Amino acid sequence: VILLIAVMCSCAVGDEDLHNGHPCQPTNKPQAFKKFEKNHILPENFDTNSKSEWESHIQSLDRCGKPTQTFFEHSNRDLVVKICNGNGWNQQDNLCTSKITLPVYVVKVCRVKTTPRKTEQNVTVACDKVGNRCLPVHYEPKPQTNKQPKVTCSPAAPDYWSDKQFNISIWI
């Protein structure tokens, strides 16, 4: 019994940096959505046709070392949030892919020579519970395709994510 408790405790230590195993589980990073929003949602009055504005924005984020950066217009912020709240399919762990394509800007350089082109694509994000809301906390650059039955990402599906669903029991 003591050995079992020791093993369980040692497994729990260090899990803070791992992704959650399911969507909409609490995160220990209260600023996770704010960081996601800063890195991927463009400011409200952002001029997507301005090369200098793109360059200035990317440099202000200090993300020039990232090979690919992805952005959403501020007007589409709610569509991105809704991926985690009924408009996304769970792929694996806490990753959810949008049920519909969303407009996305992909920038592959820090020195913008031409304005990025808007494309439509399915979007995959990691969904965690931040405060009392299920929100995107990480953008996954490769859209996920899951061959398993489709399960909607939603905080309103507690029975699906419960231990009973997976027949988990711990005997001491």
NURO-572210 format. One record per atom (N, C-alpha, C): residue in three letters; atom name; x negated, y, z negated. Coordinates in nm, 3 decimals. Each point is the difference from the previous one (the first is absolute). Layout:
REM residues N
SITE   rest   atom        xx        yy        zz
SITE    ALA     CA         X         Y         Z
...
REM end
This chain:
REM residues 172
SITE   rest   atom        xx        yy        zz
SITE    VAL      N    -0.084    -0.119     0.000
SITE    VAL     CA     0.084     0.119     0.000
SITE    VAL      C    -0.088     0.125     0.000
SITE    ILE      N    -0.103     0.000    -0.085
SITE    ILE     CA    -0.089     0.117    -0.007
SITE    ILE      C    -0.074     0.017     0.132
SITE    LEU      N    -0.043    -0.110     0.060
SITE    LEU     CA    -0.069     0.006     0.128
SITE    LEU      C     0.092     0.061     0.107
SITE    LEU      N     0.126    -0.042     0.002
SITE    LEU     CA     0.096     0.053     0.096
SITE    LEU      C     0.017     0.150    -0.016
SITE    ILE      N     0.011     0.046    -0.124
SITE    ILE     CA     0.015     0.144    -0.026
SITE    ILE      C    -0.125     0.075     0.044
SITE    ALA      N    -0.117    -0.055    -0.029
SITE    ALA     CA    -0.126     0.065     0.039
SITE    ALA      C    -0.010     0.010     0.152
SITE    VAL      N     0.038    -0.105     0.071
SITE    VAL     CA    -0.005     0.001     0.146
SITE    VAL      C     0.098     0.104     0.055
SITE    MET      N     0.121     0.004    -0.057
SITE    MET     CA     0.100     0.098     0.046
SITE    MET      C    -0.049     0.142    -0.023
SITE    CYS      N    -0.063     0.026    -0.114
SITE    CYS     CA    -0.050     0.135    -0.030
SITE    CYS      C    -0.113     0.038     0.093
SITE    SER      N    -0.091    -0.094     0.028
SITE    SER     CA    -0.113     0.032     0.086
SITE    SER      C     0.046     0.023     0.143
SITE    CYS      N     0.109    -0.066     0.041
SITE    CYS     CA     0.052     0.023     0.134
SITE    CYS      C     0.066     0.137     0.010
SITE    ALA      N     0.060     0.044    -0.108
SITE    ALA     CA     0.070     0.129     0.002
SITE    ALA      C    -0.098     0.116     0.001
SITE    VAL      N    -0.117    -0.016    -0.063
SITE    VAL     CA    -0.099     0.107    -0.003
SITE    VAL      C    -0.059     0.015     0.139
SITE    GLY      N    -0.007     0.121     0.048
SITE    GLY     CA    -0.058     0.024     0.132
SITE    GLY      C     0.102     0.004     0.111
SITE    ASP      N     0.124    -0.035    -0.028
SITE    ASP     CA     0.103     0.002     0.103
SITE    ASP      C     0.043     0.141     0.037
SITE    GLU      N    -0.047     0.100    -0.075
SITE    GLU     CA     0.046     0.136     0.023
SITE    GLU      C    -0.026     0.047     0.143
SITE    ASP      N    -0.107    -0.046     0.062
SITE    ASP     CA    -0.035     0.049     0.132
SITE    ASP      C     0.060    -0.083     0.113
SITE    LEU      N     0.066    -0.108    -0.033
SITE    LEU     CA     0.058    -0.084     0.104
SITE    LEU      C     0.136     0.055     0.041
SITE    HIS      N     0.040    -0.032     0.123
SITE    HIS     CA     0.134     0.038     0.044
SITE    HIS      C     0.102    -0.084    -0.074
SITE    ASN      N     0.118     0.055    -0.019
SITE    ASN     CA     0.108    -0.076    -0.061
SITE    ASN      C     0.039    -0.116     0.091
SITE    GLY      N     0.049    -0.107    -0.062
SITE    GLY     CA     0.039    -0.119     0.075
SITE    GLY      C     0.134     0.013     0.071
SITE    HIS      N     0.079     0.100    -0.035
SITE    HIS     CA     0.131     0.021     0.060
SITE    HIS      C     0.025     0.150     0.012
SITE    PRO      N     0.089     0.040     0.090
SITE    PRO     CA     0.034     0.142     0.010
SITE    PRO      C     0.071     0.050    -0.125
SITE    CYS      N    -0.015     0.127    -0.025
SITE    CYS     CA     0.075     0.072    -0.104
SITE    CYS      C    -0.032    -0.047    -0.142
SITE    GLN      N    -0.120    -0.052    -0.021
SITE    GLN     CA    -0.045    -0.035    -0.134
SITE    GLN      C    -0.074     0.122    -0.056
SITE    PRO      N     0.003     0.019    -0.132
SITE    PRO     CA    -0.066     0.118    -0.058
SITE    PRO      C    -0.150     0.004     0.033
SITE    THR      N    -0.051     0.119     0.021
SITE    THR     CA    -0.143     0.020     0.022
SITE    THR      C    -0.058     0.072    -0.121
SITE    ASN      N    -0.129    -0.021    -0.022
SITE    ASN     CA    -0.067     0.072    -0.109
SITE    ASN      C    -0.066     0.128     0.053
SITE    LYS      N     0.036     0.039     0.121
SITE    LYS     CA    -0.055     0.121     0.061
SITE    LYS      C     0.113     0.101     0.022
SITE    PRO      N     0.027     0.085    -0.100
SITE    PRO     CA     0.114     0.092     0.010
SITE    PRO      C    -0.011     0.101     0.114
SITE    GLN      N    -0.119     0.025     0.051
SITE    GLN     CA    -0.018     0.096     0.109
SITE    GLN      C    -0.004    -0.067     0.138
SITE    ALA      N     0.030    -0.129     0.007
SITE    ALA     CA    -0.015    -0.076     0.124
SITE    ALA      C     0.082     0.059     0.115
SITE    PHE      N     0.125     0.036    -0.025
SITE    PHE     CA     0.082     0.057     0.108
SITE    PHE      C    -0.050     0.138     0.040
SITE    LYS      N    -0.039     0.082    -0.098
SITE    LYS     CA    -0.051     0.134     0.032
SITE    LYS      C    -0.124    -0.011     0.089
SITE    LYS      N    -0.086    -0.098    -0.028
SITE    LYS     CA    -0.120    -0.021     0.081
SITE    LYS      C     0.040    -0.045     0.141
SITE    PHE      N     0.095    -0.094     0.010
SITE    PHE     CA     0.050    -0.045     0.130
SITE    PHE      C     0.056     0.118     0.079
SITE    GLU      N     0.082     0.079    -0.067
SITE    GLU     CA     0.063     0.115     0.064
SITE    GLU      C    -0.105     0.100     0.050
SITE    LYS      N    -0.099     0.028    -0.083
SITE    LYS     CA    -0.107     0.093     0.038
SITE    LYS      C    -0.077    -0.051     0.122
SITE    ASN      N    -0.027    -0.130     0.003
SITE    ASN     CA    -0.082    -0.057     0.107
SITE    ASN      C     0.076    -0.030     0.129
SITE    HIS      N     0.133    -0.014    -0.006
SITE    HIS     CA     0.073    -0.046     0.119
SITE    HIS      C     0.119     0.086     0.043
SITE    ILE      N     0.053     0.084    -0.088
SITE    ILE     CA     0.115     0.085     0.036
SITE    ILE      C    -0.053     0.141     0.029
SITE    LEU      N     0.024     0.048     0.119
SITE    LEU     CA    -0.048     0.133     0.037
SITE    LEU      C     0.075     0.109    -0.077
SITE    PRO      N    -0.066     0.113    -0.026
SITE    PRO     CA     0.069     0.111    -0.068
SITE    PRO      C     0.125     0.043     0.077
SITE    GLU      N     0.091     0.062    -0.070
SITE    GLU     CA     0.132     0.033     0.055
SITE    GLU      C    -0.006     0.084     0.129
SITE    ASN      N    -0.084     0.100     0.006
SITE    ASN     CA    -0.005     0.087     0.119
SITE    ASN      C    -0.122    -0.027     0.086
SITE    PHE      N    -0.046    -0.123     0.002
SITE    PHE     CA    -0.119    -0.038     0.076
SITE    PHE      C     0.027     0.009     0.150
SITE    ASP      N    -0.092     0.064     0.073
SITE    ASP     CA     0.014     0.012     0.146
SITE    ASP      C    -0.075    -0.116     0.065
SITE    THR      N     0.075    -0.101     0.043
SITE    THR     CA    -0.062    -0.120     0.058
SITE    THR      C    -0.063     0.027     0.137
SITE    ASN      N     0.024     0.118     0.057
SITE    ASN     CA    -0.060     0.036     0.129
SITE    ASN      C    -0.129     0.080    -0.014
SITE    SER      N    -0.045     0.020    -0.123
SITE    SER     CA    -0.120     0.081    -0.024
SITE    SER      C    -0.120    -0.089    -0.034
SITE    LYS      N    -0.101     0.001     0.089
SITE    LYS     CA    -0.122    -0.078    -0.026
SITE    LYS      C    -0.069     0.047    -0.127
SITE    SER      N    -0.008     0.132    -0.018
SITE    SER     CA    -0.070     0.052    -0.118
SITE    SER      C     0.073    -0.038    -0.129
SITE    GLU      N     0.133    -0.003     0.004
SITE    GLU     CA     0.075    -0.037    -0.120
SITE    GLU      C    -0.023    -0.148    -0.034
SITE    TRP      N    -0.003    -0.086     0.103
SITE    TRP     CA    -0.029    -0.142    -0.023
SITE    TRP      C    -0.139    -0.016    -0.063
SITE    GLU      N    -0.098     0.065     0.061
SITE    GLU     CA    -0.137    -0.013    -0.048
SITE    GLU      C    -0.014     0.051    -0.143
SITE    SER      N     0.057     0.114    -0.027
SITE    SER     CA    -0.004     0.057    -0.135
SITE    SER      C     0.068    -0.091    -0.101
SITE    HIS      N     0.114    -0.055     0.038
SITE    HIS     CA     0.075    -0.088    -0.091
SITE    HIS      C    -0.080    -0.127    -0.033
SITE    ILE      N    -0.055    -0.063     0.101
SITE    ILE     CA    -0.076    -0.124    -0.022
SITE    ILE      C    -0.123     0.028    -0.085
SITE    GLN      N    -0.070     0.109     0.027
SITE    GLN     CA    -0.118     0.033    -0.079
SITE    GLN      C     0.038     0.035    -0.144
SITE    SER      N     0.115     0.064    -0.020
SITE    SER     CA     0.042     0.035    -0.136
SITE    SER      C     0.032    -0.125    -0.083
SITE    LEU      N     0.037    -0.107     0.068
SITE    LEU     CA     0.030    -0.126    -0.070
SITE    LEU      C    -0.127    -0.077    -0.035
SITE    ASP      N    -0.113     0.044     0.056
SITE    ASP     CA    -0.128    -0.069    -0.021
SITE    ASP      C     0.010    -0.146     0.042
SITE    ARG      N     0.060    -0.021     0.118
SITE    ARG     CA     0.020    -0.136     0.050
SITE    ARG      C    -0.069    -0.021     0.135
SITE    CYS      N    -0.103     0.079     0.027
SITE    CYS     CA    -0.069    -0.014     0.128
SITE    CYS      C    -0.072    -0.134     0.013
SITE    GLY      N    -0.027    -0.066    -0.111
SITE    GLY     CA    -0.065    -0.130     0.005
SITE    GLY      C     0.093    -0.113     0.039
SITE    LYS      N     0.130     0.025    -0.001
SITE    LYS     CA     0.097    -0.103     0.038
SITE    LYS      C     0.005    -0.009     0.153
SITE    PRO      N    -0.014    -0.120     0.057
SITE    PRO     CA     0.000    -0.012     0.146
SITE    PRO      C     0.134     0.036     0.064
SITE    THR      N     0.109    -0.029    -0.068
SITE    THR     CA     0.132     0.031     0.053
SITE    THR      C     0.085     0.060    -0.111
SITE    GLN      N     0.067     0.107     0.032
SITE    GLN     CA     0.088     0.065    -0.097
SITE    GLN      C     0.139     0.011     0.062
SITE    THR      N     0.099    -0.023    -0.083
SITE    THR     CA     0.138    -0.003     0.048
SITE    THR      C     0.083     0.102    -0.075
SITE    PHE      N     0.082     0.074     0.074
SITE    PHE     CA     0.080     0.106    -0.059
SITE    PHE      C     0.144    -0.005     0.048
SITE    PHE      N     0.088     0.047    -0.089
SITE    PHE     CA     0.143     0.012     0.030
SITE    PHE      C     0.038     0.147    -0.018
SITE    GLU      N     0.089     0.048     0.086
SITE    GLU     CA     0.050     0.136    -0.017
SITE    GLU      C     0.079     0.008    -0.130
SITE    HIS      N    -0.004     0.115    -0.064
SITE    HIS     CA     0.070     0.019    -0.127
SITE    HIS      C     0.149    -0.032     0.014
SITE    SER      N     0.057     0.030     0.116
SITE    SER     CA     0.144    -0.026     0.022
SITE    SER      C     0.033    -0.150    -0.001
SITE    ASN      N    -0.102    -0.086     0.014
SITE    ASN     CA     0.022    -0.145    -0.002
SITE    ASN      C    -0.039    -0.064    -0.133
SITE    ARG      N    -0.032     0.082    -0.098
SITE    ARG     CA    -0.041    -0.050    -0.133
SITE    ARG      C     0.103    -0.097    -0.057
SITE    ASP      N     0.128     0.036     0.006
SITE    ASP     CA     0.104    -0.086    -0.057
SITE    ASP      C     0.009    -0.134     0.073
SITE    LEU      N    -0.025    -0.001     0.132
SITE    LEU     CA     0.002    -0.127     0.074
SITE    LEU      C    -0.111    -0.093    -0.049
SITE    VAL      N    -0.115     0.057    -0.031
SITE    VAL     CA    -0.111    -0.081    -0.051
SITE    VAL      C     0.034    -0.054    -0.138
SITE    VAL      N     0.057     0.083    -0.086
SITE    VAL     CA     0.040    -0.043    -0.135
SITE    VAL      C     0.106    -0.110     0.008
SITE    LYS      N     0.089     0.010     0.098
SITE    LYS     CA     0.109    -0.098     0.013
SITE    LYS      C    -0.050    -0.139     0.039
SITE    ILE      N    -0.123    -0.011     0.052
SITE    ILE     CA    -0.056    -0.132     0.029
SITE    ILE      C     0.002    -0.084    -0.127
SITE    CYS      N    -0.026     0.064    -0.113
SITE    CYS     CA    -0.006    -0.069    -0.129
SITE    CYS      C     0.138    -0.013    -0.066
SITE    ASN      N     0.101     0.056     0.061
SITE    ASN     CA     0.132     0.007    -0.063
SITE    ASN      C     0.111    -0.047     0.093
SITE    GLY      N    -0.020    -0.117     0.060
SITE    GLY     CA     0.104    -0.061     0.080
SITE    GLY      C    -0.022     0.005     0.150
SITE    ASN      N    -0.091     0.083     0.048
SITE    ASN     CA    -0.025     0.010     0.144
SITE    ASN      C    -0.133    -0.061     0.041
SITE    GLY      N    -0.047    -0.098    -0.078
SITE    GLY     CA    -0.123    -0.070     0.034
SITE    GLY      C     0.012    -0.148    -0.031
SITE    TRP      N    -0.077    -0.080     0.072
SITE    TRP     CA    -0.007    -0.145    -0.024
SITE    TRP      C    -0.127    -0.031    -0.078
SITE    ASN      N     0.013    -0.083    -0.103
SITE    ASN     CA    -0.118    -0.041    -0.075
SITE    ASN      C    -0.082    -0.096     0.087
SITE    GLN      N    -0.130     0.025     0.007
SITE    GLN     CA    -0.088    -0.085     0.079
SITE    GLN      C    -0.079    -0.095    -0.089
SITE    GLN      N    -0.073     0.056    -0.092
SITE    GLN     CA    -0.074    -0.079    -0.099
SITE    GLN      C    -0.034     0.094    -0.114
SITE    ASP      N    -0.013    -0.055    -0.117
SITE    ASP     CA    -0.029     0.080    -0.118
SITE    ASP      C     0.095     0.121    -0.004
SITE    ASN      N    -0.056     0.120    -0.014
SITE    ASN     CA     0.086     0.119    -0.007
SITE    ASN      C     0.005     0.076     0.132
SITE    LEU      N    -0.041    -0.065     0.109
SITE    LEU     CA     0.000     0.065     0.131
SITE    LEU      C     0.137    -0.012     0.067
SITE    CYS      N     0.050     0.113     0.048
SITE    CYS     CA     0.130     0.005     0.065
SITE    CYS      C    -0.014     0.071     0.134
SITE    THR      N     0.063    -0.057     0.103
SITE    THR     CA    -0.005     0.056     0.134
SITE    THR      C     0.136     0.058     0.036
SITE    SER      N    -0.002     0.119     0.058
SITE    SER     CA     0.125     0.068     0.036
SITE    SER      C     0.084    -0.085     0.094
SITE    LYS      N     0.131     0.006    -0.019
SITE    LYS     CA     0.093    -0.072     0.087
SITE    LYS      C     0.013     0.070     0.135
SITE    ILE      N    -0.033     0.128     0.004
SITE    ILE     CA     0.007     0.078     0.123
SITE    ILE      C    -0.137     0.062     0.027
SITE    THR      N    -0.022     0.042     0.123
SITE    THR     CA    -0.125     0.070     0.030
SITE    THR      C     0.011     0.143    -0.051
SITE    LEU      N    -0.115     0.053    -0.042
SITE    LEU     CA    -0.006     0.137    -0.052
SITE    LEU      C    -0.103     0.078     0.080
SITE    PRO      N     0.019     0.132     0.013
SITE    PRO     CA    -0.100     0.082     0.068
SITE    PRO      C    -0.125     0.015    -0.087
SITE    VAL      N    -0.115    -0.026     0.061
SITE    VAL     CA    -0.127    -0.003    -0.073
SITE    VAL      C    -0.106     0.073     0.082
SITE    TYR      N    -0.089     0.071    -0.069
SITE    TYR     CA    -0.118     0.059     0.062
SITE    TYR      C    -0.121    -0.077    -0.048
SITE    VAL      N    -0.080    -0.049     0.094
SITE    VAL     CA    -0.121    -0.073    -0.035
SITE    VAL      C    -0.120     0.082     0.047
SITE    VAL      N    -0.091     0.028    -0.092
SITE    VAL     CA    -0.119     0.080     0.030
SITE    VAL      C    -0.121    -0.088    -0.027
SITE    LYS      N    -0.089    -0.010     0.100
SITE    LYS     CA    -0.116    -0.088    -0.014
SITE    LYS      C    -0.131     0.076    -0.013
SITE    VAL      N     0.007     0.132    -0.009
SITE    VAL     CA    -0.122     0.080    -0.012
SITE    VAL      C     0.024     0.114    -0.097
SITE    CYS      N    -0.108     0.060    -0.046
SITE    CYS     CA     0.011     0.115    -0.089
SITE    CYS      C    -0.003     0.130     0.080
SITE    ARG      N    -0.074     0.000     0.109
SITE    ARG     CA    -0.004     0.116     0.089
SITE    ARG      C     0.108    -0.021     0.107
SITE    VAL      N     0.108     0.072    -0.013
SITE    VAL     CA     0.115    -0.019     0.088
SITE    VAL      C    -0.022     0.078     0.130
SITE    LYS      N    -0.012    -0.074     0.111
SITE    LYS     CA    -0.022     0.063     0.131
SITE    LYS      C     0.132     0.026     0.072
SITE    THR      N     0.095    -0.088    -0.022
SITE    THR     CA     0.135     0.018     0.054
SITE    THR      C     0.099    -0.031    -0.112
SITE    THR      N     0.116     0.059     0.007
SITE    THR     CA     0.097    -0.025    -0.107
SITE    THR      C     0.045    -0.146     0.006
SITE    PRO      N     0.013    -0.063    -0.118
SITE    PRO     CA     0.043    -0.139    -0.003
SITE    PRO      C     0.140    -0.015     0.060
SITE    ARG      N     0.019    -0.112     0.062
SITE    ARG     CA     0.128    -0.029     0.064
SITE    ARG      C     0.087    -0.078    -0.098
SITE    LYS      N     0.127     0.033    -0.001
SITE    LYS     CA     0.095    -0.069    -0.086
SITE    LYS      C     0.043    -0.129     0.069
SITE    THR      N    -0.006    -0.112    -0.074
SITE    THR     CA     0.046    -0.128     0.052
SITE    THR      C     0.108    -0.056    -0.092
SITE    GLU      N     0.076    -0.093     0.050
SITE    GLU     CA     0.102    -0.068    -0.079
SITE    GLU      C    -0.051    -0.140    -0.030
SITE    GLN      N     0.002    -0.038    -0.128
SITE    GLN     CA    -0.044    -0.135    -0.036
SITE    GLN      C     0.061    -0.043    -0.132
SITE    ASN      N     0.002    -0.131    -0.021
SITE    ASN     CA     0.040    -0.051    -0.131
SITE    ASN      C    -0.112     0.034    -0.096
SITE    VAL      N     0.037     0.036    -0.120
SITE    VAL     CA    -0.095     0.047    -0.101
SITE    VAL      C     0.000    -0.095    -0.118
SITE    THR      N    -0.119    -0.035    -0.048
SITE    THR     CA    -0.012    -0.086    -0.118
SITE    THR      C    -0.063     0.079    -0.114
SITE    VAL      N     0.066    -0.003    -0.115
SITE    VAL     CA    -0.050     0.068    -0.120
SITE    VAL      C     0.010    -0.096    -0.118
SITE    ALA      N    -0.082     0.027    -0.101
SITE    ALA     CA     0.012    -0.072    -0.127
SITE    ALA      C     0.100     0.077    -0.085
SITE    CYS      N     0.095    -0.072    -0.060
SITE    CYS     CA     0.106     0.062    -0.079
SITE    CYS      C    -0.014    -0.038    -0.147
SITE    ASP      N    -0.017     0.099    -0.085
SITE    ASP     CA    -0.008    -0.022    -0.145
SITE    ASP      C     0.099     0.091    -0.070
SITE    LYS      N     0.035    -0.038    -0.122
SITE    LYS     CA     0.087     0.083    -0.082
SITE    LYS      C    -0.086     0.105    -0.069
SITE    VAL      N     0.022     0.124     0.035
SITE    VAL     CA    -0.071     0.113    -0.058
SITE    VAL      C     0.103     0.079    -0.080
SITE    GLY      N    -0.019     0.007    -0.131
SITE    GLY     CA     0.105     0.058    -0.084
SITE    GLY      C     0.120    -0.093     0.006
SITE    ASN      N     0.113     0.051     0.046
SITE    ASN     CA     0.118    -0.085     0.011
SITE    ASN      C     0.044    -0.020     0.144
SITE    ARG      N    -0.090     0.028     0.097
SITE    ARG     CA     0.034    -0.014     0.142
SITE    ARG      C    -0.096    -0.092     0.072
SITE    CYS      N     0.051    -0.073     0.098
SITE    CYS     CA    -0.084    -0.084     0.084
SITE    CYS      C    -0.049     0.088     0.116
SITE    LEU      N    -0.133     0.018     0.008
SITE    LEU     CA    -0.058     0.096     0.094
SITE    LEU      C    -0.119    -0.060     0.073
SITE    PRO      N    -0.031     0.051     0.120
SITE    PRO     CA    -0.120    -0.045     0.070
SITE    PRO      C    -0.125     0.053    -0.071
SITE    VAL      N    -0.099    -0.087    -0.017
SITE    VAL     CA    -0.123     0.040    -0.069
SITE    VAL      C    -0.125    -0.026     0.084
SITE    HIS      N     0.017    -0.067     0.113
SITE    HIS     CA    -0.115    -0.033     0.085
SITE    HIS      C     0.051    -0.023     0.142
SITE    TYR      N    -0.070     0.053     0.098
SITE    TYR     CA     0.033    -0.026     0.140
SITE    TYR      C    -0.084    -0.117     0.048
SITE    GLU      N     0.062    -0.098     0.060
SITE    GLU     CA    -0.070    -0.117     0.055
SITE    GLU      C    -0.011     0.022     0.150
SITE    PRO      N    -0.123     0.016     0.052
SITE    PRO     CA    -0.015     0.036     0.141
SITE    PRO      C     0.048    -0.105     0.099
SITE    LYS      N    -0.002    -0.125    -0.037
SITE    LYS     CA     0.043    -0.105     0.092
SITE    LYS      C     0.144    -0.039    -0.033
SITE    PRO      N     0.095     0.025     0.091
SITE    PRO     CA     0.136    -0.043    -0.029
SITE    PRO      C     0.003    -0.151    -0.027
SITE    GLN      N     0.071    -0.037    -0.103
SITE    GLN     CA     0.007    -0.140    -0.040
SITE    GLN      C     0.114    -0.069     0.075
SITE    THR      N    -0.022    -0.125     0.033
SITE    THR     CA     0.107    -0.081     0.057
SITE    THR      C     0.008    -0.128    -0.081
SITE    ASN      N     0.114    -0.021    -0.058
SITE    ASN     CA     0.022    -0.114    -0.089
SITE    ASN      C     0.094    -0.097     0.068
SITE    LYS      N    -0.039    -0.125     0.005
SITE    LYS     CA     0.084    -0.103     0.061
SITE    LYS      C     0.102    -0.055    -0.099
SITE    GLN      N    -0.014     0.035    -0.128
SITE    GLN     CA     0.091    -0.050    -0.103
SITE    GLN      C     0.134     0.071     0.010
SITE    PRO      N     0.103    -0.052    -0.071
SITE    PRO     CA     0.130     0.068     0.002
SITE    PRO      C    -0.015     0.145    -0.045
SITE    LYS      N     0.076     0.088     0.062
SITE    LYS     CA    -0.013     0.142    -0.030
SITE    LYS      C     0.071     0.035    -0.130
SITE    VAL      N    -0.075     0.063    -0.089
SITE    VAL     CA     0.053     0.048    -0.127
SITE    VAL      C    -0.017     0.151     0.000
SITE    THR      N     0.107     0.070    -0.028
SITE    THR     CA    -0.003     0.146    -0.001
SITE    THR      C    -0.080     0.050    -0.120
SITE    CYS      N    -0.083     0.101     0.023
SITE    CYS     CA    -0.072     0.065    -0.109
SITE    CYS      C     0.096     0.095    -0.069
SITE    SER      N     0.022    -0.022    -0.127
SITE    SER     CA     0.094     0.084    -0.073
SITE    SER      C    -0.015    -0.023    -0.148
SITE    PRO      N     0.005     0.107    -0.079
SITE    PRO     CA    -0.004    -0.018    -0.145
SITE    PRO      C     0.131    -0.057    -0.051
SITE    ALA      N     0.103    -0.005     0.083
SITE    ALA     CA     0.132    -0.048    -0.042
SITE    ALA      C     0.014    -0.151     0.016
SITE    ALA      N    -0.110    -0.070     0.023
SITE    ALA     CA     0.007    -0.145     0.016
SITE    ALA      C    -0.072    -0.070    -0.115
SITE    PRO      N     0.036     0.030    -0.127
SITE    PRO     CA    -0.074    -0.056    -0.112
SITE    PRO      C     0.010    -0.151    -0.009
SITE    ASP      N     0.111    -0.058     0.043
SITE    ASP     CA     0.012    -0.145    -0.008
SITE    ASP      C    -0.099    -0.069     0.092
SITE    TYR      N    -0.027     0.060     0.116
SITE    TYR     CA    -0.094    -0.063     0.092
SITE    TYR      C    -0.140    -0.004    -0.060
SITE    TRP      N    -0.042     0.110    -0.064
SITE    TRP     CA    -0.136     0.007    -0.050
SITE    TRP      C    -0.015    -0.056    -0.141
SITE    SER      N     0.107    -0.051    -0.059
SITE    SER     CA    -0.009    -0.052    -0.137
SITE    SER      C    -0.074    -0.133    -0.002
SITE    ASP      N    -0.050    -0.036    -0.118
SITE    ASP     CA    -0.070    -0.127    -0.016
SITE    ASP      C     0.092    -0.117     0.029
SITE    LYS      N     0.130     0.015    -0.028
SITE    LYS     CA     0.095    -0.109     0.023
SITE    LYS      C     0.005    -0.036     0.148
SITE    GLN      N    -0.009     0.100     0.087
SITE    GLN     CA     0.004    -0.025     0.144
SITE    GLN      C    -0.113    -0.094     0.041
SITE    PHE      N    -0.116     0.015    -0.064
SITE    PHE     CA    -0.115    -0.080     0.037
SITE    PHE      C    -0.021    -0.118    -0.095
SITE    ASN      N     0.097    -0.022    -0.088
SITE    ASN     CA    -0.003    -0.113    -0.093
SITE    ASN      C    -0.129    -0.003    -0.082
SITE    ILE      N    -0.035     0.114    -0.057
SITE    ILE     CA    -0.121     0.011    -0.081
SITE    ILE      C     0.037    -0.014    -0.147
SITE    SER      N    -0.067    -0.087    -0.069
SITE    SER     CA     0.019    -0.009    -0.145
SITE    SER      C    -0.134    -0.027    -0.065
SITE    ILE      N    -0.017     0.054    -0.117
SITE    ILE     CA    -0.124    -0.019    -0.076
SITE    ILE      C     0.036    -0.075    -0.127
SITE    TRP      N    -0.064    -0.112    -0.019
SITE    TRP     CA     0.023    -0.082    -0.119
SITE    TRP      C    -0.118     0.014    -0.093
SITE    ILE      N     0.025     0.034    -0.125
SITE    ILE     CA    -0.107     0.010    -0.099
SITE    ILE      C     0.025    -0.100    -0.109
REM end
